[in-house]
Amino acid sequence: MAPSPFADPQHANPHLRWHPLRGEWVTYAAYRQNRTFQPPPQYNPLAVTMDPANPTELPQGDYEIAVFDNRFPSLALDSHDPPASTVPTAPANGHCEVVVFTQDPVSSLSALSLSRIELLLQVWGDRTTRIGGQHNIHYVLPFENRGAEVGVTLHHPHGQIYAYPFVPPVPANMLAQEREYFLQHGSSLLCDMARLEAEDGQRVLYQGPHAIAFVPPCARYPYEVWLMPSAPCKDFAALTPEQRADLARALKTVLLKFDGLWDRPFPYLMSWYQAPTDGASHPETQLHAEFFPPYRNRDRLKYLAGTEIGAGMFAMDVLPESTAYELQQVQVSLEERVVQ
């Protein structure tokens, strides 16, 4: 963890409010309105501090990957005394971190070397173990938003880690489906899906000895991609060195294909799902990433509409097989555009 260059703590105090119709918590952190928004390059808060009198988020020094506490968190371990409301409230006792991938402000995750991506996978594993080891943390979610189209406020290559005091609704629903499948079949739902995709082949973007990436047959977004180890693996900490190396190759392949399809930086949301940090074995759960690019085609963004937002049922106007074919045609070299 990088120490904060700032002398004074942020004193963030977010809180939760219960949504009775949806049966889920909503977090409130109004001070996030004051966070830095798309600053000019000379005021990059993710650059290394050069003048101690005018610190950025990172202290002086060299690094490959840096992790530090988010100064504008949606969740905070020491949050307290939530305001009263007409619905139940609670402290938002979680944790938020920022992970800076490189010191180069104009690089990208796809441009990093395979060894740097492997290191990032190790960092995610280490932070999951350390944060998830706290008794009130039940789920750890690493993710990256890339591009203004998905709401990125800082373009320096970075991701975030959210650690929740509960299992959030999306992974909770996934876990329920995985658990039911495991009880019925005695095997991993996602591993079985990956095996079928490998046998079919028409949606596969990468297949190595230990990892696979494919456009899922049930994709809800154009150019949606799933990426995972081929064999059962519940979280980052459980990855073997061989799995981690092949997962890095799969991740770089997908990202290079995204960029190559448009010949320009491709926006996406990348979320990594893993087992809850509750101490249980979770043999049903599979570590995997899901990519949600916002593009419908090269010229049009996909916006969520009435059926998606109002009903929660996604409507697709392009077949997964078509977008998979487009991505399969993009030839990439894993050794190009390497950052030293």
Helices and strands as residue ranges (DSSP letters): E 15-19, E 24-28, G 30-34, G 41-43, E 66-69, E 89-91, E 95-100, G 109-111, H 114-132, E 139-146, G 148-150, E 158-164, H 169-185, H 189-200, E 204-207, E 211-214, E 225-229, G 236-238, H 241-262, E 268-273, E 288-291, I 306-311, H 320-328
